[in-house]
């Protein structure tokens, strides 16, 4: 113990004071960093943008994606404007692009495919999701094995891609057995045409049925459900989707945060009530949040 104490006293006596340390630092020559690789990089990522796993899969996507329903839809934007939107989204850190074979017919997939080819971005740097079921030809709609495989291959041809990251089934098909649907999606993934599959506008019961069939027949399970979510449509997303995620790992993708533009004010042309217009009723009458308003407008 005495030896230990004496050693500490020796170290304490020989230690430099605070003033000596500061004086020594002031006399040192500052080191300049000339290597640009050591300098901090300025990120173009949009503040608030985050990357999360889609469901309980390993696929990482930005928490904000770019949908193409309006970007390429109804002649509202030219090809040059659409390309500017795609470039801005990509440069801002968005890596998720959502499509459908029904968006502007096949135009959305064709235009995005051309843009991706021109830009030459690394394929691993972005995620493409496309939806099947609503083919432009009514006789080609459905979820039979034939329609699923033909729709996926047609989408790949329009996109000029070797694969899409997620194929989403746009609507459940009551005329097709669920076993056939999940086996068809499993075949699509085994062929390398898609990495994952998911659902859109399915009820929680239908999602659970698909999951059960996948487990029974040893097929790949869906990783996400795409559902409408805004201030007028909240029940499914807030009450049922968390339970599906916790029980079977199905993630959530939401669409129409601005209620088809209703809350943005752009649809209120000339003060005309939104739900009294025939074009709106014909296009959106299938959505649950418009039923009461549509019925009231019809009575008037």
Beta strands, then each sheet from edge to edge (+ up, - down):
strand 1: 51-53
strand 2: 60-62
strand 3: 66-67
strand 4: 96-98
strand 5: 127-132
strand 6: 164-169
strand 7: 194-200
strand 8: 224-228
strand 9: 251-255
sheet 1: 1+ 2-
sheet 2: 3+ 4+ 5+ 6+ 7+ 8+ 9+
end
